[in-house]
């Protein structure tokens, strides 16, 4: 717990901004999570080229 509190104190400006601003990075985090899940599902089954195509198709479908 002490390490966590120390880390918050060292980055206090970012903590205050994150709690007080109305902006959110939720959409970006959701996209990152979706790509990680796709990568996890394809692990050991395909090469990088196929993974890249899947990621591009997934992101274009959401746009």
MODELLER restraints for C-alpha pairs under 7 A, 6 or more apart:
rsr = mdl.restraints
at = mdl.atoms
rsr.add(forms.Gaussian(group=physical.xy_distance, feature=features.Distance(at['CA:8:A'], at['CA:15:A']), mean=6.92, stdev=0.5))
rsr.add(forms.Gaussian(group=physical.xy_distance, feature=features.Distance(at['CA:35:A'], at['CA:55:A']), mean=6.43, stdev=0.5))
rsr.add(forms.Gaussian(group=physical.xy_distance, feature=features.Distance(at['CA:39:A'], at['CA:51:A']), mean=6.96, stdev=0.5))
